[in-house]
Amino acid sequence: MKKSTLSIWAILWLLFLTGGTASAQTYSLVWADEFTSGISSAWTFDTGGGGWGNNEKQYYKAANATVVNGNLLITAKKERVGANSYTSARLKTKGLKEFQYGKIEARIKMPLGQGLWPAFWMLGANSSTVTWPACGEIDVVEHINTENLVYGTTHWDSNGTHAQYGGNVATTPADYHVYSIEWDASYIRWFVDGVQYHEILIANNTGSTEEFHRPFYLLLNLAVGGNWPGQTVDGTKLPATMYVDYVRVYQQSTTTTALVQPATSTSAAKAAPAALAAELYPNPQAAGQPMLLRLSRRTAAAPTVNIRVLDMQGRQVWRKTTSAESLNVQQEAALQAGVYQLQVTDGTTKISKKLVVL
């Protein structure tokens, strides 16, 4: 490919003549806990049992969280406290460290075992004054049982109905990985080791997502049993420990750099097309009510996508090929109450999402 070039003297001369500048957004560290000197004062503990809204089996107490060799250890044990057969710990930064937008990450190693449910997540700072999910919830990472999948999800209130939108990716949860989100006024994006696997559009409160334009606080916990992992617990895997190497929060800052306009080349490289993206909301949704699927980032080379809905036995219940940017899945597929898998592909990228009809 033919390219035109400028000498260093030409660049300096252009800078002198134009004095051009450009602003770029970069992330700067604003808070971190490296767990090098115990559990910092930025964290407090939730205590007690009662299921925690998910029919969980553990009793949370501070004694189940310790720091060893620069790692926070949250340990679930087979230990009876009152009506609870297990104990664990849950930490939060509520009222102490709360953030609106930014890059939030933690390096975590998770335990595997039926009934285990480790999570690094966030709740709206107003969670004491409004009911869930009106406060909003951002799950940076969750894992259940012995799966090789990790999950990133948002929960919010959509006109009085619980809405959620999530994605997942295969990894090795029993090894250390960096789990993160990048959250701004337009999107929340999820990453594992710096590789994006999911995103949600929140610009202009799309889909009633105004919850995600307010401050949130952080939580770390290891639940035992619950609605999602199930009520069966493999006691042979206990005690089980979730290891957290660090938690870090970055926020965007503006930097100004010299702007150089390169000479026009006779041929220019074209940017690689962005991968297909799909958004489904509200999800869950009541049977017969609208559930919108939005498709974006398609290319001229792949203007159509194939959409399939499978039941939990892997049987196809609906299929469509379309070039539309959005469609009402409920209206077109007439889905009954249940849990389904939605698959979208353009021949290059394949996206799978859980779809719940109430």
C-alpha positions as CSV (number, residue, x, y, z in Angstrom):
1,M,0.0,0.0,0.0
2,K,1.3,3.4,-0.9
3,K,1.6,5.9,2.0
4,S,2.8,9.5,2.2
5,T,5.2,10.5,4.9
6,L,6.3,13.7,6.6
7,S,9.8,14.4,7.9
8,I,10.3,15.5,11.5
9,W,11.1,19.0,10.3
10,A,7.8,19.2,8.4
11,I,5.9,18.0,11.4
12,L,7.5,20.6,13.6
13,W,6.8,23.3,11.0
14,L,3.2,22.3,10.8
15,L,2.9,22.5,14.6
16,F,4.5,25.9,14.6
17,L,2.1,27.2,11.9
18,T,-1.1,25.7,13.2
19,G,-0.7,25.4,17.0
20,G,-3.3,22.7,16.6
21,T,-4.4,20.6,19.7
22,A,-6.7,17.7,20.3
23,S,-8.3,16.4,23.4
24,A,-8.3,12.7,24.3
25,Q,-10.0,10.8,27.1
26,T,-7.8,8.6,29.2
27,Y,-8.4,6.7,32.4
28,S,-6.7,7.8,35.7
29,L,-6.7,5.7,38.9
30,V,-8.9,7.3,41.5
31,W,-9.2,4.6,44.1
32,A,-7.8,1.1,44.7
33,D,-7.6,-1.5,47.4
34,E,-4.6,-3.8,46.9
35,F,-5.2,-5.7,50.2
36,T,-1.6,-5.3,51.3
37,S,-2.4,-4.2,54.8
38,G,-5.6,-6.0,55.7
39,I,-9.2,-5.0,54.8
40,S,-9.3,-1.2,54.4
41,S,-11.8,1.2,56.0
42,A,-13.4,1.6,52.7
43,W,-15.3,-1.6,53.2
44,T,-18.1,-2.5,55.6
45,F,-19.8,-5.9,56.1
46,D,-23.3,-7.1,55.6
47,T,-24.3,-9.6,58.3
48,G,-27.1,-12.1,58.7
49,G,-29.1,-14.7,56.8
50,G,-32.6,-14.8,55.6
51,G,-31.9,-15.6,51.9
52,W,-30.9,-12.1,50.8
53,G,-33.7,-12.0,48.3
54,N,-32.5,-15.0,46.4
55,N,-33.2,-17.9,48.8
56,E,-29.5,-18.2,49.6
57,K,-28.4,-20.6,52.3
58,Q,-25.5,-18.7,54.0
59,Y,-25.2,-16.5,57.0
60,Y,-22.9,-13.6,56.3
61,K,-20.3,-12.6,59.0
62,A,-17.1,-10.6,58.9
63,A,-15.0,-13.4,60.3
64,N,-15.2,-15.2,56.9
65,A,-13.2,-12.5,55.2
66,T,-9.4,-12.3,55.8
67,V,-6.3,-11.0,54.0
68,V,-3.5,-13.4,53.3
69,N,-0.4,-12.6,51.2
70,G,-1.9,-9.5,49.7
71,N,-5.2,-11.2,48.7
72,L,-8.7,-10.8,50.2
73,L,-10.1,-14.3,50.9
74,I,-13.8,-14.7,51.2
75,T,-14.5,-18.2,52.5
76,A,-17.8,-20.2,52.5
77,K,-18.0,-22.8,55.2
78,K,-20.3,-25.6,56.3
79,E,-21.2,-24.0,59.6
80,R,-24.6,-23.6,61.2
81,V,-25.7,-20.2,62.5
82,G,-29.4,-20.2,63.5
83,A,-31.4,-21.5,60.5
84,N,-28.5,-21.2,58.1
85,S,-26.3,-24.3,57.4
86,Y,-23.4,-22.3,55.9
87,T,-21.5,-19.1,56.5
88,S,-19.7,-16.7,54.2
89,A,-18.9,-13.0,53.9
90,R,-20.2,-10.0,51.9
91,L,-18.3,-6.6,51.7
92,K,-19.5,-3.3,50.4
93,T,-18.3,0.3,50.0
94,K,-21.7,1.9,50.5
95,G,-21.5,5.4,51.8
96,L,-17.7,5.3,51.6
97,K,-16.6,4.8,48.0
98,E,-19.3,5.5,45.4
99,F,-18.7,6.2,41.7
100,Q,-20.6,7.4,38.7
101,Y,-18.9,6.2,35.5
102,G,-15.4,4.9,35.1
103,K,-13.4,1.7,34.6
104,I,-14.0,-0.7,37.5
105,E,-11.9,-3.9,37.7
106,A,-10.8,-6.6,40.1
107,R,-8.4,-9.5,39.7
108,I,-10.2,-12.6,41.0
109,K,-9.9,-16.4,41.3
110,M,-13.2,-18.2,42.0
111,P,-14.1,-21.5,43.6
112,L,-15.9,-24.2,41.7
113,G,-18.6,-26.3,43.2
114,Q,-22.3,-27.0,43.0
115,G,-24.1,-24.3,44.9
116,L,-21.3,-21.7,44.9
117,W,-22.1,-18.2,43.7
118,P,-19.2,-15.7,43.8
119,A,-19.8,-12.1,42.6
120,F,-18.2,-8.7,42.1
121,W,-21.0,-6.3,41.6
122,M,-22.5,-2.8,42.2
123,L,-25.7,-1.3,43.5
124,G,-27.1,2.2,43.2
125,A,-26.1,4.5,46.1
126,N,-29.8,5.2,46.7
127,S,-30.5,1.5,47.5
128,S,-31.6,2.4,51.0
129,T,-34.3,4.8,49.8
130,V,-35.7,3.0,46.7
131,T,-36.5,-0.7,46.2
132,W,-34.5,-3.0,44.0
133,P,-34.3,-2.9,41.0
134,A,-35.1,0.8,40.9
135,C,-31.7,1.5,42.4
136,G,-30.0,-0.3,39.5
137,E,-27.5,-3.2,39.7
138,I,-24.4,-3.8,37.6
139,D,-22.8,-7.2,37.9
140,V,-19.2,-6.9,36.9
141,V,-18.8,-10.6,37.1
142,E,-20.7,-13.6,38.5
143,H,-20.1,-17.3,38.4
144,I,-22.2,-20.3,39.5
145,N,-21.6,-24.0,40.2
146,T,-18.9,-25.6,38.1
147,E,-19.5,-23.8,34.8
148,N,-16.7,-22.4,32.6
149,L,-18.9,-19.3,31.9
150,V,-18.7,-16.0,33.7
151,Y,-21.6,-13.5,33.5
152,G,-21.9,-9.7,33.3
153,T,-25.4,-8.3,33.8
154,T,-27.4,-5.2,34.4
155,H,-30.7,-5.0,36.3
156,W,-33.1,-2.0,36.4
157,D,-36.7,-0.9,36.7
158,S,-38.5,-0.5,33.4
159,N,-41.9,1.2,34.0
160,G,-42.5,-0.9,37.2
161,T,-41.1,-4.2,35.7
162,H,-37.8,-5.8,36.5
163,A,-35.6,-5.6,33.4
164,Q,-32.2,-7.2,32.9
165,Y,-29.7,-7.5,30.1
166,G,-26.6,-9.7,30.3
167,G,-23.9,-11.6,28.5
168,N,-21.4,-14.3,29.2
169,V,-18.1,-15.7,28.0
170,A,-16.2,-18.9,28.5
171,T,-13.0,-18.7,30.6
172,T,-11.2,-20.6,33.4
173,P,-12.8,-19.1,36.6
174,A,-10.6,-21.2,38.9
175,D,-7.6,-19.2,37.6
176,Y,-6.9,-15.5,38.2
177,H,-8.5,-13.1,35.7
178,V,-9.1,-9.4,35.5
179,Y,-12.8,-8.7,35.3
180,S,-13.8,-5.2,34.4
181,I,-16.4,-2.8,33.1
182,E,-16.0,0.5,31.3
183,W,-19.0,2.7,32.0
184,D,-19.8,6.1,30.6
185,A,-22.9,8.1,29.7
186,S,-23.4,6.1,26.5
187,Y,-22.4,2.4,27.2
188,I,-21.5,-0.1,29.9
189,R,-19.0,-2.6,28.4
190,W,-17.8,-5.9,30.0
191,F,-14.2,-7.3,29.7
192,V,-12.2,-10.3,30.8
193,D,-8.5,-9.7,30.7
194,G,-9.1,-6.6,28.6
195,V,-11.2,-8.4,25.9
196,Q,-14.7,-7.1,25.5
197,Y,-17.6,-9.6,25.5
198,H,-20.7,-7.6,26.2
199,E,-22.2,-4.1,26.2
200,I,-25.4,-2.3,26.8
201,L,-26.5,1.1,25.4
202,I,-27.7,3.5,28.1
203,A,-27.4,6.8,26.2
204,N,-30.4,9.1,26.7
205,N,-31.8,6.5,29.2
206,T,-32.4,4.0,26.4
207,G,-34.9,1.3,27.6
208,S,-35.6,3.2,30.8
209,T,-32.0,2.9,32.0
210,E,-31.8,6.2,33.9
211,E,-30.6,4.2,37.0
212,F,-27.1,3.9,35.3
213,H,-26.5,7.7,35.3
214,R,-26.2,7.8,39.1
215,P,-23.5,6.9,41.6
216,F,-23.0,3.2,42.6
217,Y,-21.1,1.4,45.3
218,L,-19.1,-1.9,45.1
219,L,-19.8,-5.3,46.6
220,L,-17.9,-8.6,46.9
221,N,-19.5,-11.8,48.2
222,L,-19.6,-15.6,47.9
223,A,-23.1,-16.9,48.3
224,V,-24.1,-20.5,48.9
225,G,-27.2,-21.8,47.1
226,G,-29.9,-19.6,45.7
227,N,-32.4,-19.3,43.0
228,W,-29.8,-19.2,40.2
229,P,-27.2,-21.9,41.2
230,G,-30.0,-24.0,42.8
231,Q,-30.5,-25.3,46.3
232,T,-28.2,-28.3,46.0
233,V,-24.8,-27.7,47.6
234,D,-21.8,-30.0,47.2
235,G,-20.5,-30.1,50.8
236,T,-17.3,-31.8,49.7
237,K,-16.1,-28.5,48.1
238,L,-16.4,-26.7,51.4
239,P,-14.7,-24.7,52.7
240,A,-14.4,-22.8,49.4
241,T,-12.6,-19.5,48.9
242,M,-12.9,-16.6,46.5
243,Y,-9.5,-14.8,46.1
244,V,-9.4,-11.1,45.3
245,D,-6.0,-9.7,44.4
246,Y,-7.1,-6.1,44.0
247,V,-10.0,-3.8,43.3
248,R,-9.3,-0.6,41.2
249,V,-11.4,2.2,40.0
250,Y,-10.4,4.6,37.2
251,Q,-12.2,7.6,35.8
252,Q,-11.7,9.6,32.6
253,S,-9.6,12.7,32.4
254,T,-8.9,14.9,29.5
255,T,-5.4,15.3,28.0
256,T,-4.4,17.7,25.3
257,T,-1.9,16.8,22.7
258,A,-0.5,18.5,19.5
259,L,-2.7,17.9,16.5
260,V,-0.9,17.0,13.2
261,Q,-2.9,16.7,10.0
262,P,-1.0,14.1,7.9
263,A,-0.7,14.6,4.1
264,T,-3.4,12.9,2.2
265,S,-2.3,9.5,0.8
266,T,-3.3,8.3,-2.6
267,S,-4.7,5.2,-0.9
268,A,-5.8,4.8,2.7
269,A,-6.4,1.7,4.8
270,K,-9.9,1.1,5.8
271,A,-10.7,0.5,9.5
272,A,-11.7,-3.0,10.2
273,P,-15.5,-3.3,10.7
274,A,-16.8,-3.5,14.2
275,A,-18.2,-6.8,15.4
276,L,-22.0,-7.4,15.3
277,A,-23.7,-6.3,18.5
278,A,-27.2,-7.2,19.8
279,E,-29.3,-5.7,22.6
280,L,-32.4,-7.4,24.0
281,Y,-34.7,-5.6,26.5
282,P,-36.6,-5.6,28.7
283,N,-35.4,-9.1,29.7
284,P,-37.1,-10.8,31.5
285,Q,-40.5,-9.7,30.1
286,A,-44.0,-10.8,30.6
287,A,-45.6,-13.1,27.9
288,G,-47.3,-11.1,25.2
289,Q,-45.5,-7.8,26.1
290,P,-42.9,-6.2,23.8
291,M,-39.3,-7.4,23.9
292,L,-37.1,-5.4,21.6
293,L,-34.0,-6.9,19.8
294,R,-31.7,-4.1,18.5
295,L,-29.0,-5.0,16.0
296,S,-26.0,-2.8,15.2
297,R,-22.5,-2.7,13.7
298,R,-23.4,-4.7,10.6
299,T,-21.4,-4.2,7.4
300,A,-22.2,-4.0,3.8
301,A,-20.6,-7.4,3.3
302,A,-23.0,-8.9,5.9
303,P,-26.2,-6.9,5.8
304,T,-28.5,-9.7,7.1
305,V,-28.4,-11.7,10.3
306,N,-29.9,-15.1,11.2
307,I,-31.8,-15.2,14.5
308,R,-32.8,-18.3,16.4
309,V,-34.6,-19.0,19.6
310,L,-33.9,-22.4,21.3
311,D,-35.6,-23.9,24.3
312,M,-33.7,-25.3,27.3
313,Q,-33.5,-28.7,25.5
314,G,-31.8,-27.1,22.6
315,R,-34.8,-27.3,20.3
316,Q,-35.4,-24.5,17.8
317,V,-38.7,-22.8,18.5
318,W,-38.3,-19.8,16.1
319,R,-36.0,-18.6,13.3
320,K,-35.8,-15.5,11.2
321,T,-33.3,-13.9,8.7
322,T,-33.5,-10.1,8.6
323,S,-31.8,-6.9,7.6
324,A,-33.9,-4.8,10.0
325,E,-32.2,-2.9,12.8
326,S,-34.8,-3.9,15.4
327,L,-37.7,-6.2,15.8
328,N,-40.1,-7.3,18.6
329,V,-39.1,-10.9,19.4
330,Q,-42.2,-11.5,21.6
331,Q,-44.6,-10.4,18.8
332,E,-42.9,-12.4,16.1
333,A,-42.0,-15.5,18.0
334,A,-45.1,-15.7,20.3
335,L,-43.0,-17.2,23.1
336,Q,-44.7,-18.8,26.1
337,A,-43.4,-18.4,29.7
338,G,-40.0,-20.1,30.1
339,V,-36.2,-19.7,29.7
340,Y,-34.8,-19.7,26.2
341,Q,-31.5,-19.1,24.4
342,L,-31.4,-16.4,21.7
343,Q,-28.7,-16.8,19.0
344,V,-27.7,-14.1,16.5
345,T,-25.1,-14.6,13.8
346,D,-24.0,-12.7,10.6
347,G,-21.7,-15.6,9.5
348,T,-18.7,-14.1,11.3
349,T,-19.8,-13.2,14.8
350,K,-22.2,-15.3,16.9
351,I,-24.0,-13.9,19.9
352,S,-25.9,-16.0,22.5
353,K,-28.1,-14.5,25.2
354,K,-30.5,-15.9,27.8
355,L,-34.1,-14.8,27.2
356,V,-36.7,-15.1,29.9
357,V,-40.4,-14.9,29.4
358,L,-42.5,-14.6,32.7
